[in-house]
C-alpha cells in the first residue's frame, strides 16, 4: 500500500480512470440493452438510440429529484417524445423494472450464499452486542454484562 506524502496531491493512475470510464459505459450499455430487450419481448419496436436516451434521461431525472423520484417520469417522457404510444411505453418500463427486480434478487441470493458464514465468523471472534437507543442505560449495561459472561464461558471451554 502506498501513501501520499503530507501536502502532496493524490493522483490516480491513468489505468484507474480508464477502468472507471469503461465500467460506466458498460453499465449504461447494459441497461440500454435491457430496455431494448424489454421492448422486443413485448413486440414493441424501439430503436437502440431511443433506449439509450431513455436510460440517460432516467439517470438525469433521478439525479436531480429527491429519492430518485424523477427517473421514471423522465424515461416515460423520452419514450413519449420518440412516438412510443403510452401503453407501450408503460409496458416497456414495467418490464424493465421487473427484470431489474429479478436481477437484484439474484444478486442478493448470490451474496447470501457466498457470505453465509460472515455473521457467525464475526460473532465467533468477538461478542456482538445489539442494543437500541430506546433502551435504558441499565438495560445496555446488562447486555454488556451478558456479553462478558458469554465471552468468559467461551474462553473457559477447552
C-alpha positions in Angstrom: 0.0 0.0 0.0 1.4 3.4 -0.9 0.5 6.6 0.9 0.9 10.0 -0.5 3.2 12.4 1.3 1.7 15.1 3.5 0.5 18.0 1.4 1.1 16.0 -1.8 -1.5 15.7 -4.5 -3.5 12.4 -4.6 -3.1 11.2 -8.2 -4.7 8.0 -9.6 -3.0 6.3 -12.4 -4.5 6.7 -15.9 -5.4 3.0 -15.9 -7.7 3.6 -12.9 -9.5 6.4 -14.8 -9.9 4.3 -17.9 -11.3 1.3 -15.9 -13.8 3.6 -14.2 -14.9 5.1 -17.5 -15.2 1.6 -19.0 -17.3 0.4 -16.1 -19.7 3.4 -16.5 -20.0 2.8 -20.3 -20.6 -0.9 -19.8 -23.3 -0.3 -17.1 -25.1 2.3 -19.3 -25.0 0.0 -22.4 -26.2 -3.0 -20.3 -29.2 -1.0 -19.1 -29.9 0.2 -22.6 -29.9 -3.3 -23.9 -32.2 -4.3 -21.1 -34.7 -1.7 -22.1 -34.4 -2.7 -25.8 -34.9 -6.4 -24.9 -37.9 -5.5 -22.7 -39.4 -3.8 -25.7 -38.6 -6.7 -28.0 -40.2 -9.1 -25.5 -43.4 -7.2 -25.7 -43.2 -7.0 -29.6 -42.7 -3.2 -29.5 -40.4 -1.6 -32.0 -37.7 0.5 -30.2 -34.6 1.9 -31.7 -31.3 1.5 -29.8 -30.7 5.2 -29.7 -34.1 5.8 -28.1 -33.4 3.1 -25.5 -30.0 4.9 -24.8 -31.7 8.3 -24.5 -34.3 6.7 -22.1 -31.5 5.3 -19.9 -29.6 8.6 -19.7 -32.8 10.6 -19.1 -33.7 8.3 -16.2 -30.3 8.8 -14.7 -30.6 12.6 -15.1 -34.1 12.7 -13.8 -33.2 10.6 -10.8 -30.1 12.6 -10.0 -32.0 15.9 -9.8 -35.0 14.8 -7.8 -35.4 13.7 -4.2 -35.3 9.9 -3.7 -34.8 9.4 -7.5 -38.5 10.1 -7.9 -38.0 11.7 -11.3 -36.3 8.8 -13.0 -39.4 7.0 -14.3 -41.2 10.2 -15.5 -38.1 11.3 -17.4 -37.8 7.9 -19.0 -41.5 8.0 -19.9 -41.1 11.5 -21.4 -38.3 10.3 -23.7 -40.4 7.3 -24.9 -43.4 9.6 -25.5 -41.3 12.1 -27.4 -40.0 9.3 -29.6 -43.5 8.4 -30.6 -44.0 5.3 -28.5 -47.7 5.0 -27.5 -48.4 5.4 -23.8 -49.5 1.8 -23.2 -46.4 0.5 -25.0 -44.1 2.9 -23.0 -45.6 1.7 -19.8 -45.2 -1.9 -20.8 -41.5 -1.3 -21.6 -40.8 0.5 -18.4 -42.6 -2.1 -16.2 -41.0 -5.0 -18.0 -37.6 -3.4 -17.5 -38.3 -2.8 -13.8 -39.4 -6.4 -13.4 -36.2 -7.6 -15.0 -34.3 -5.3 -12.6 -36.1 -6.7 -9.6 -35.2 -10.2 -10.7 -31.6 -9.3 -11.2 -31.4 -7.6 -7.8 -33.0 -10.7 -6.2 -30.4 -12.9 -7.9 -27.6 -10.7 -6.6 -29.0 -10.8 -3.1 -29.2 -14.6 -3.3 -25.7 -15.0 -4.5 -24.3 -12.6 -1.8 -26.3 -14.5 0.8 -24.8 -17.8 -0.3 -21.2 -16.5 -0.7 -21.2 -14.7 2.7 -23.5 -17.1 4.6 -20.9 -17.6 7.4 -19.9 -13.9 7.8 -22.1 -13.2 10.8 -21.0 -16.4 12.5 -17.4 -15.5 12.0 -17.8 -12.1 13.5 -19.8 -13.5 16.4 -17.2 -16.2 17.0 -14.4 -13.6 17.2 -16.0 -11.0 19.5 -19.3 -10.8 21.3 -21.7 -8.7 19.4 -24.0 -6.5 21.4 -27.1 -5.0 19.8 -28.9 -2.5 21.9 -31.5 0.1 21.0 -31.1 3.8 21.6 -34.5 3.4 23.3 -33.1 1.0 25.9 -32.3 2.4 29.3 -28.7 2.7 30.5 -29.4 -0.1 32.9 -30.5 -2.4 30.0 -27.4 -1.6 28.0 -25.1 -2.3 30.9 -27.0 -5.6 31.5 -26.4 -6.5 27.8 -22.7 -5.8 28.2 -22.6 -8.0 31.3 -24.3 -10.9 29.5 -21.8 -10.5 26.6 -18.9 -10.6 29.1 -20.3 -13.8 30.6 -20.6 -15.4 27.2 -17.1 -14.4 26.3 -15.8 -15.8 29.6 -17.7 -19.0 29.1 -16.3 -19.4 25.5 -12.7 -18.9 26.8 -13.2 -21.4 29.6 -14.2 -24.2 27.3 -11.2 -26.3 26.1 
